[in-house]
Amino acid sequence: YNNQVRATAFCSDYAASQQWEDALRQCDVALDINPEATTTRFLRSQLLRELDRNSESLEEAVRVLGADPFHEGALQLAGYLATVEGDAEGGRGYYRLYLDINPGNVTIRMRIAYEQAQAGDPVGAMEFITVGLEVDPENADLNEQFGNFAFTAASDAQTAFEMTTPGAEG
């Protein structure tokens, strides 16, 4: 137990100083001792994300969710990573589960929509904002963010159209 706690503390310390590889090694030591340590496994998932090892990071986040289906950080990370890895619908699913935990929180909804758009899914971001607008249709921030995502989605669609249709430029 003491070795696991020590390794987890070192993992956290190295992560705080952005020494990702050293942190990962220490998390692995802690997980060798206790593979069910959800907090350490989530930290490992975040470290893998920092190292641009997104598919491994997603696997770890999913393992965390297997142990704790309501782990808010893992739901958000899995939503982002699934989208980055090309699974927009999977990403939306994780974000929906997260928002089921906090359905009325407009700030969280806007942050998740922003993350979804940054990960390459502005249409999914619009979906999350739409639900917020159903609750608070006069919210200026939600309306502005929806408009920004709609513009990005339209621009992406135009670019995709031009790339697939000969002579469609301009």
VMD Tcl script that draws the C-alpha trace (Angstrom):
set ca {
  {0.00 0.00 0.00}
  {2.77 2.43 0.93}
  {4.61 1.73 -2.33}
  {1.46 2.36 -4.32}
  {0.77 5.63 -2.52}
  {4.39 6.72 -3.02}
  {4.35 5.85 -6.75}
  {1.04 7.67 -7.21}
  {2.43 10.73 -5.42}
  {5.53 10.70 -7.63}
  {3.31 10.29 -10.70}
  {1.28 13.31 -9.65}
  {4.39 15.37 -8.85}
  {6.02 14.60 -12.18}
  {2.75 15.41 -13.97}
  {2.50 18.74 -12.17}
  {5.98 19.62 -13.44}
  {5.07 18.40 -16.95}
  {7.58 15.56 -16.91}
  {5.16 13.31 -18.75}
  {7.37 10.25 -19.34}
  {8.57 10.13 -15.72}
  {5.01 10.59 -14.51}
  {3.79 7.79 -16.75}
  {6.47 5.42 -15.43}
  {5.43 6.14 -11.84}
  {1.74 5.68 -12.65}
  {2.59 2.33 -14.21}
  {4.42 1.31 -11.03}
  {1.38 2.27 -8.95}
  {-0.99 0.43 -11.31}
  {1.19 -2.69 -11.23}
  {0.57 -2.75 -7.49}
  {-3.15 -1.90 -7.72}
  {-4.66 -2.10 -11.22}
  {-8.05 -0.97 -9.86}
  {-6.83 2.45 -8.68}
  {-9.26 4.64 -10.62}
  {-7.62 7.94 -9.72}
  {-4.21 6.73 -10.88}
  {-5.68 5.20 -14.03}
  {-7.40 8.50 -14.88}
  {-4.14 10.37 -14.31}
  {-2.43 7.86 -16.61}
  {-5.07 8.57 -19.25}
  {-4.36 12.30 -18.99}
  {-0.62 11.68 -19.28}
  {-1.08 9.61 -22.41}
  {-3.13 12.49 -23.84}
  {-0.27 14.89 -23.08}
  {2.08 12.53 -24.92}
  {-0.24 12.55 -27.99}
  {-0.99 8.87 -27.49}
  {-4.68 9.51 -27.92}
  {-5.91 5.98 -28.68}
  {-4.17 4.63 -25.56}
  {-5.50 7.56 -23.55}
  {-9.03 6.77 -24.72}
  {-8.59 3.10 -23.75}
  {-7.57 4.17 -20.24}
  {-10.49 6.61 -19.94}
  {-12.86 3.82 -20.97}
  {-11.32 1.55 -18.30}
  {-11.95 4.28 -15.72}
  {-15.56 4.49 -16.89}
  {-15.86 0.72 -16.55}
  {-15.04 1.09 -12.87}
  {-16.88 4.40 -12.37}
  {-19.48 5.18 -15.07}
  {-20.08 8.63 -13.56}
  {-16.43 9.76 -13.53}
  {-16.92 13.26 -14.94}
  {-13.30 13.79 -15.98}
  {-13.15 10.45 -17.80}
  {-16.45 11.15 -19.60}
  {-15.16 14.51 -20.82}
  {-11.77 13.15 -21.82}
  {-13.32 10.16 -23.60}
  {-15.68 12.50 -25.47}
  {-12.83 14.67 -26.66}
  {-10.53 11.76 -27.54}
  {-13.18 9.75 -29.39}
  {-13.87 12.80 -31.55}
  {-10.18 13.47 -32.19}
  {-9.76 9.81 -33.13}
  {-12.49 10.18 -35.78}
  {-15.47 8.78 -33.86}
  {-17.65 11.89 -33.63}
  {-20.77 9.93 -32.66}
  {-18.87 8.08 -29.92}
  {-17.56 11.41 -28.64}
  {-21.07 12.82 -28.60}
  {-22.20 9.77 -26.64}
  {-19.64 10.33 -23.89}
  {-20.50 14.02 -23.75}
  {-24.23 13.20 -23.55}
  {-23.58 10.90 -20.61}
  {-21.63 13.68 -18.93}
  {-24.40 16.20 -19.53}
  {-26.94 13.74 -18.10}
  {-25.07 14.22 -14.81}
  {-25.17 18.05 -15.13}
  {-28.12 18.75 -17.47}
  {-28.87 22.34 -16.50}
  {-25.36 23.69 -16.24}
  {-25.06 26.11 -19.18}
  {-21.37 26.85 -18.49}
  {-20.48 23.16 -18.64}
  {-22.62 22.70 -21.76}
  {-20.81 25.57 -23.50}
  {-17.38 24.24 -22.49}
  {-18.21 20.76 -23.74}
  {-19.57 22.14 -27.00}
  {-16.39 24.17 -27.41}
  {-14.25 21.07 -26.77}
  {-16.33 19.12 -29.28}
  {-15.84 21.83 -31.92}
  {-12.09 22.06 -31.18}
  {-11.85 18.29 -31.62}
  {-13.31 18.69 -35.12}
  {-17.05 18.21 -34.66}
  {-18.83 21.59 -34.91}
  {-22.10 19.85 -35.82}
  {-21.94 17.89 -32.57}
  {-21.17 21.12 -30.74}
  {-24.29 22.66 -32.24}
  {-26.31 19.70 -30.93}
  {-25.15 20.35 -27.37}
  {-25.89 24.05 -27.64}
  {-29.35 23.35 -29.10}
  {-30.34 21.42 -25.99}
  {-29.18 24.37 -23.87}
  {-31.19 26.75 -26.02}
  {-34.30 24.65 -25.43}
  {-33.85 25.32 -21.71}
  {-32.79 28.98 -22.05}
  {-33.63 30.33 -25.54}
  {-32.72 33.91 -24.62}
  {-29.20 33.10 -23.45}
  {-26.99 35.38 -25.56}
  {-23.83 33.34 -24.96}
  {-25.48 30.13 -26.13}
  {-26.88 31.86 -29.22}
  {-23.51 33.39 -30.07}
  {-21.69 30.10 -29.60}
  {-24.31 28.29 -31.73}
  {-23.79 30.83 -34.51}
  {-20.01 30.40 -34.37}
  {-20.30 26.62 -34.57}
  {-22.83 26.88 -37.42}
  {-20.43 29.11 -39.34}
  {-17.56 26.65 -38.79}
  {-19.74 23.69 -39.83}
  {-20.84 25.50 -42.99}
  {-17.26 26.43 -43.82}
  {-16.15 22.81 -43.30}
  {-18.99 21.58 -45.51}
  {-18.07 24.09 -48.23}
  {-14.42 23.02 -48.12}
  {-15.38 19.34 -48.28}
  {-17.69 20.06 -51.22}
  {-14.97 21.94 -53.09}
  {-12.50 19.13 -52.50}
  {-14.86 16.46 -53.86}
  {-16.51 18.38 -56.70}
  {-14.37 19.34 -59.69}
  {-14.80 22.98 -60.68}
  {-16.72 23.87 -57.48}
  {-14.13 26.32 -56.12}
  {-15.18 29.84 -55.33}
}
mol new
graphics top color blue
foreach p $ca { graphics top sphere $p radius 0.5 }
foreach p [lrange $ca 0 end-1] q [lrange $ca 1 end] { graphics top cylinder $p $q radius 0.2 }
display resetview
